[in-house]
Amino acid sequence: GLPPSMAKILTVSLTREFRKRLPEAALSISEGLSMTIQEWLQTGRVDIALLYNPSYTPDIETSELLEEELYLISPINKDRQDGAIELKDLAKHPLIMPARPNALRMLVETQLSKVNRKPQIVLEIDGVSAILDLVKEGLGCAVLPKYSVYQTGKTTQFNVQRINGLVSRLVMAVAAHRPTTSTQQAMLSLIRELTVRSIQAAAMPE
């Protein structure tokens, strides 16, 4: 099970390497929000899940893959600002974000609440490409990892500022009470290898 952002980056390379290394095994990839994928994992629909910022539950075992710094993505204009911004100042910006229960949306709301702030959500849009198109049109700002902008190939059309203290965790999860097969163990290793490599490649500007 893959969240949409990871599905876009991983599906092709993961499928290619899986077929090369495990030619006798069958692969099924499902895409969904982290909360939905976690339910799939608990009910046995998927064997392995990549999840963003999951809450603790004794039903799943997790291992951290990486931490992603998050950035305020805004349109280029004459008032362009450089450098990082503080978390509390994120509340001053009109945000275009996915609807709940998107993991990133929930993270932003939770972390802002810790500094007694609330996000100013002006549009709810599911889909990174659509969000960035609207940011480019000047309709608001986005909170995303930096590689989301690099993937568009249009980095000069956005202002990108790191948000101090806002980090998203990506973990790999399996069901705690379901034994993993040798094929699944091999897949876990492959996912770890490809995820880190793919994220690093996506985060490099052209």
ChimeraX attribute file (.defattr): number of C-alpha atoms within 10 A of each C-alpha:
attribute: neighborCount
match mode: 1-to-1
recipient: residues
	/A:1	26
	/A:2	23
	/A:3	21
	/A:4	17
	/A:5	14
	/A:6	17
	/A:7	17
	/A:8	11
	/A:9	17
	/A:10	19
	/A:11	14
	/A:12	11
	/A:13	13
	/A:14	21
	/A:15	13
	/A:16	11
	/A:17	15
	/A:18	19
	/A:19	13
	/A:20	10
	/A:21	12
	/A:22	13
	/A:23	10
	/A:24	10
	/A:25	10
	/A:26	9
	/A:27	12
	/A:28	8
	/A:29	13
	/A:30	15
	/A:31	17
	/A:32	17
	/A:33	19
	/A:34	23
	/A:35	17
	/A:36	15
	/A:37	23
	/A:38	27
	/A:39	13
	/A:40	19
	/A:41	20
	/A:42	17
	/A:43	11
	/A:44	13
	/A:45	13
	/A:46	19
	/A:47	19
	/A:48	24
	/A:49	27
	/A:50	26
	/A:51	27
	/A:52	23
	/A:53	19
	/A:54	18
	/A:55	8
	/A:56	9
	/A:57	9
	/A:58	8
	/A:59	13
	/A:60	18
	/A:61	14
	/A:62	18
	/A:63	12
	/A:64	15
	/A:65	17
	/A:66	15
	/A:67	13
	/A:68	16
	/A:69	16
	/A:70	23
	/A:71	25
	/A:72	21
	/A:73	25
	/A:74	27
	/A:75	23
	/A:76	18
	/A:77	11
	/A:78	6
	/A:79	7
	/A:80	11
	/A:81	13
	/A:82	10
	/A:83	8
	/A:84	13
	/A:85	16
	/A:86	13
	/A:87	18
	/A:88	19
	/A:89	13
	/A:90	22
	/A:91	18
	/A:92	11
	/A:93	16
	/A:94	17
	/A:95	24
	/A:96	26
	/A:97	26
	/A:98	20
	/A:99	15
	/A:100	12
	/A:101	13
	/A:102	18
	/A:103	20
	/A:104	22
	/A:105	18
	/A:106	15
	/A:107	19
	/A:108	21
	/A:109	16
	/A:110	15
	/A:111	18
	/A:112	19
	/A:113	13
	/A:114	11
	/A:115	10
	/A:116	10
	/A:117	17
	/A:118	17
	/A:119	21
	/A:120	16
	/A:121	18
	/A:122	14
	/A:123	17
	/A:124	14
	/A:125	14
	/A:126	15
	/A:127	12
	/A:128	20
	/A:129	14
	/A:130	12
	/A:131	24
	/A:132	26
	/A:133	13
	/A:134	19
	/A:135	21
	/A:136	19
	/A:137	12
	/A:138	13
	/A:139	17
	/A:140	22
	/A:141	26
	/A:142	24
	/A:143	26
	/A:144	23
	/A:145	19
	/A:146	22
	/A:147	19
	/A:148	19
	/A:149	24
	/A:150	16
	/A:151	16
	/A:152	13
	/A:153	11
	/A:154	10
	/A:155	17
	/A:156	11
	/A:157	16
	/A:158	19
	/A:159	19
	/A:160	26
	/A:161	19
	/A:162	22
	/A:163	21
	/A:164	16
	/A:165	13
	/A:166	17
	/A:167	19
	/A:168	19
	/A:169	16
	/A:170	20
	/A:171	19
	/A:172	21
	/A:173	22
	/A:174	24
	/A:175	22
	/A:176	15
	/A:177	11
	/A:178	12
	/A:179	10
	/A:180	15
	/A:181	10
	/A:182	9
	/A:183	12
	/A:184	15
	/A:185	12
	/A:186	14
	/A:187	19
	/A:188	17
	/A:189	10
	/A:190	15
	/A:191	22
	/A:192	16
	/A:193	13
	/A:194	16
	/A:195	20
	/A:196	13
	/A:197	12
	/A:198	15
	/A:199	16
	/A:200	11
	/A:201	13
	/A:202	17
	/A:203	15
	/A:204	11
	/A:205	12
	/A:206	9
